[in-house]
Structure formats: C-alpha cells, structure tokens
C-alpha cells in the first residue's frame, strides 16, 4: 500500500474511533502479529479499537471500499493463529465493546457485546445473578465469549447442553459490505430468547472465524447455578475402557461435566487415564444421590479392579473445581519455555483409544512430551480430544519436532474420522481437501456472496 | 530387599485364647471359631475371605497382644496371591508417588539435630515453627518417604525393597534421633522394620513424645484451652500403641478434655479414607457417619489428628457438624498462645 494511501486510511480510522484508539506503531503491530501458538507471525498495518456497532460498521465499509483485509480480534487465544493478519490490513480489536447489555433472569439468557470476556461475564453473573451461569471454557479469563462462540468452543456445561455455540440465542452481525444484521428472535422481537423457529442464519457466522462478518452482539443461554459442586476422578489404565465409561456416565444424566485427561508428569499421573466427573446440587442430599448414581454406573469396572475412584485430597479437589481450570495453563509451561500448542479435533467418543494411542506414538516418535485433555460433548455424542504439546520457545529443535507432531496429529484426527477443531490455516486446507466437493462449493458461494471483495480475515477457510 | 521374611510365630497363634485379631475386627463379623480357622488357613499360606474383605485398618496388629503381626501376614499373603485391595490403576498411581523426581532432595546438607522428618507432607513445612520447633531441621520428600502406605495396596514387598534405601538416606545425616512428624514413619521404624529384620541405625522419636517434652519445657506459658476434643486415631497408631499415652498426657498439660466416646482408643474407627479408596463406598459413608455422630453426641468441639491423610478424609465431614479439625502440633501451639500457620 502506498504511504499516502496508508496515511489516509489511518486518518479515516482515527476519525471513526478517535486518535486514541487507532495505531500503526510498530510495538503495537508486533503484539497483534501473533498468538501464543506456533503459527508464523504477521503484522497488521493498523490496529483499531471501536466502541460501538456503528464504529465497526464504518470501519468495515472503509475496508470494503479500499479492499483492505480486516481481522476481528477477541482475546487472541485460539492458539491456532486464527487472528493473525496473514495479509496485513486492519486488526479490529473488539475489547472496548465490553458491556453486558441485559440479563433476562426468567428466560435465562444474556445479551453481550462482542468484547465481553469470559472472566467479566463470570464475575458479573456471580455478583448480580448468583442463580445463573454460563458454560465457561477452560481458557484464560481474558478469552472473549464471542471469540469462544465463533470457534465452536466448549465449556463446563458442554456435556449437558452441547457446544457453547449451540447456546447462542441471537446475533448482531456487521456484514463485510457494512450492513448490520440481526439473527434469531431478536430480528423480529425485542427478546433474544432463541434462534428458532426462524431459518437459522447463525450458521453463516459460527465456525467461520470472522471470514463472513463481524459479530458485535450476541445472546447466550444461561443455566441454573447450583449451590454446590463436587468432583470425582475415575482412573483407568486401559484406554479401550474409556468410551464405555463415558457412555455409562452420560447415561446417568447426573453429571455436569466430564473431562478425560492424561499426562506423564508428575509421576503420579504416569501410565493412567483420569476421567474427571463433576457433580452439582442444591443440597448435600442431591449431590450424594448423584454421586451414588455415578459410582453405581461404574461398579463393573471397580469390581474387576480395572478402574477406581481416586482418593482426592481437598487441595487437589480445589484445583479441579476451579473455573476455568488453572491446571491447563500450569501444565502448558511444563517444558519451561512458554510454548504450548494443541490439536483438538472433535472425534466420535468410540475413537478415543485410537486417538490416545496415536498421541503416545507421536510423542515417542518426536521425543516430546504431552498433555491430553478431552471434553465430552453432549451425552457422549462426541468429544474434543486435545493432542497437547508443551514446548520450549527457546529451543528451535523442540519447536520443529512439536510442529511435526501437530501436523501428524491433524492427519491422524482426520484419519480416525474426526474433524480438527479451530484448525490453523494448513489444517483448514487439510479439512477442505477431504470435504465433500459440493459442500466446499457451497462454502465458497456463501463466502463470495457475503464477502465479495474477500476482505474478511483472508487466509482462513479459503478454498483453492 | 523383597526376600526379607516376616518374624511370625505360628505357635503363638496356635495357643491364642482369644483370636482377638479377627474377632475384634470392626469391619468383618467373625466369631472365635471362624477366626481360628481362618488364621490357620492363612498361616499355611491358604486362601481366606479375610484376604478379600480386609479394609487394611491395621487394628489387628494392636488387638494381637502377643505381638505376632497378623496384619503383616495378611498383607504378605494378599500380595503373594495377587489380591489387590484397591483397583490396579490406583495401585499404579501409588507406586509412582513414591518414586523420587527432579525436585526431591536426597540429602539436606547442614541439617542438624533436632531433626524432624515430614515424610511426604511438604504442605506442613510452614507449620514447623514457633516455640515448639525452635532450631528444628526439616527433612522431607520421596527420599525420606517411609513407604508404609503400601500395606494398603497389596504391595508390601515394595516397602521392603525401598525402605533400606530410605533408612540409609536418613542415616547419612548422622542423626542420633529423628522426630517422626507422622506416626506412620515412627511405626515403620519401630514395628515394620524390626518385624522383617531391617536395622534402623537411629532412634525414631514419636511426634507426640517430642511435643509433650517441649510443652513441659514451656509449661509456665501454657494457657489451658478448656475445650472438648475427639481424637482421631489413624491406622499406624495401631502399630505403636505404647505411645498412645502421650495423647492423654498432652491433653492433660494443655487443659483439653479427651471426651469419652464409643469409637476411641482400641475401638477407634478408621477415618475411612482408605475404605473409600478400596471403593467400598457404602461402608465409607457408614463408618464416617458413625464416627462423626459419636463425636457430636459427646459434645466434641475439636477433632484432633496426627495424620494428614485422616485430616483430609474427615475434616469436611466434621466441619459440617460444627467441629473444628486441627493437627495435634497446631493444637499445642494454640495452648502456647501461638496461631497455627494459615489461621486467621
């Protein structure tokens, strides 16, 4: 881009949001050039922080007229480089749009601006609506709710209610051509209670990583928050048992969340697979009833001595009960070098043993360590399986081996019948290569229709 | 040293007038004739339902007044016959727990007497302070882990395999005496090791004996607590019953009343943590319920522990009934007007 043209764009952006909220300074562009994962960094030309939907609209119109790439950013925590501006342009940071606009207590939904973080929403509900909760992901609290929705994130209520994106009741979206569009009941009513019974247009935006428009507001289901919460850990050695254990647990319909985890360090966790089972209730009696149902469901494995419930000391239990889990980030730095990346495909639950064996095979092949986490989605309808690899950013060889393991993990995920979740650009290409051709063509048509100039987060979901 | 053999006198059993080891078991209903028959089978290395049903509470060691180690016999037989009291993955976890890692220190250079071994309880380091622990050196970690817990997991040979090395690590410090924070360590050195002919080249001191003597040194500073206490015995106290009197001695010094209750002293109930680990959930609930109700019925205000694992297992249940949980050494600090670590 020519210097004069860049000056003009900078000035136009400053006119929209104010001088204070636009930048082309090197140090700020550097920050927005990367995320904590392994994708190569690339700087934007501008960073802009709008406060309102109208400002977003003006910025998008400007970008569309000038055919400048535009990348919406939340917490930048996908780890798969989804907000790295691969072709420069404008990075549109939504963090100033951070208002919780409404909580409908009786209909149990909240309306948020797109920059509201999961930490803020959690604190807001705890303070003002203590009987309500949302499906908090195990991401740092600076992750935005909208960002998590856009990548089909999962959270603490996913086992009960599905992907966090399934909990969206409505959207306000700025289309790549600048129109503001409402989706769901809010398009015909002042209430944001549901996407049904209308044609469900949310699918044009969820899972698209901001390539079809910018979500500026969303409605989200809230759920009853029970007074008490407890955890049990069921431990097995044989990965082949895990699918049936999940099946039995989900059959009880007594659990809040089910997470599967394995890691070689510390030695306490070596050679075992842990199934973390969360139970909630409004009374001791309710929790106890559910606990007994859970124990009874797994009695076969207890009696055969193939599995058992851990003796959890209170301090360990406190760690498990933290929301979001602090263990995830603590383990992420086990190699002491600040690097952590994972490939987390969504897989059929019965494919857990294959995925687990592949993980062990890859860590052995590349001489790296691992942290596996899996979250059950729905009543055993599928699960996220994280091939997680901590690495040392100061060790180029370690980085290279980890990259290879991630690449192979993506291939393995597809080979076993899974689909990479929030895939980085190369993995997106792998997915599209295997995708039904007509489906891929449909995606291309939708993309072209909504974003005729290809300005939205280019590089992502870009079919050849 | 897996080959070490238990010193067990068959004749003592054959002439036993009571078979209290099994008859008094609180978790199996066994009459004297059955007890005799089952012991005879086990002495011959045969099968017995006892091997399957034992909750590993250690109490039979105390009930046997002839010092003939019925519990060690049971655990050796469990292992020999491949009977795992708890599920295999939990055994794997526990085996791995005892393996020293990068952070474990093999020798605490500069540690001097008096020295206290915190075994595998680093969370209590901050509590070893104040008048009772002035100038005390701490040793802890997996190189000092007494290993006795494997009696619960059907893996006693692991104790014999690892214990000589642990004893050697401690001995390298040239301590004449070592205070054992957890009486599981004390019992390892004074009961289990001699039962298998393992030499211990230092004198283990029971924490309660140490606390009693220190309190005596500060007797004029003690402010009587005037509280009612339920004392929760842990499994390894069954291996060192001769030190049990120090509980009463300490309580007497600090003005605390050990309330008379059904489940105390030799009739004490297990904290039930291990019973849960054995996956006997109904029994776990029943034992904890009876135990806590017993404390409530006699008006206990505090529940006092020696064992951190018992503390973990039982503290929530007693707290729900308004009873405060406290470790013995912290209780002693209270009597000296000191606040235990972490108290507000």
Interface residues (C-beta under 8 A of the other chain):
Chain A: X235 X236 X237 X266 X267 X268 X269 X270 X271 X272 X284 X292 X295 X301 X302 X305 X306 X307 X308 X309 X310 X311 X313 X314 X315
Chain B: X84 X86 X87 X88 X89 X90 X92 X93 X96 X97 X99 X101 X123 X273 X274 X276 X277 X279 X281 X309 X312 X313 X315 X316 X320
